[in-house]
Amino acid sequence: MKLFNRVPAEVRATVAPTDRVLTYAKGPDGYVIVTDKALYLGTTRLPWFQVDRGVWDEEGLTVVTMAGESHRVLLPEPGRIPEAVRERVTASIVVNQYAPLDARGGVRLVARKTDDDRMVWEFVFDSGMDPGDPGLRALAEQALEEARRSFGV
């Protein structure tokens, strides 16, 4: 019986020295590694505050970033990866509040904690709303200021 679950050298070599490995699984295209600060998909490092969501199916994982980028990895035997991804994404969110803007819809205000404990705010507008519309941006900024005052952040 193993007393210690040692992380393989190739996994340790992949992650940043300041990241602590929580779990990992090997897929056909390399390792998927969950650390306290980031998700590693092969050679791609995604800090948790940049990950919007992870979607699982029987073949693997699709990760969508806050910038809308999609990353797909095959992982037929994920082990503890799904639970760890869910927990880390949730842990990065400090504030998640919906604010109605006008008759067309609203915006989700999301504050996430970065690796260095800064707060990064994101606007996630309802479908069909133009995030480039100056009027909507002004309403969203006003809602953000109210949320910051309300939460003290």
Disulfide bonds with the S-S distance in Angstrom:
none
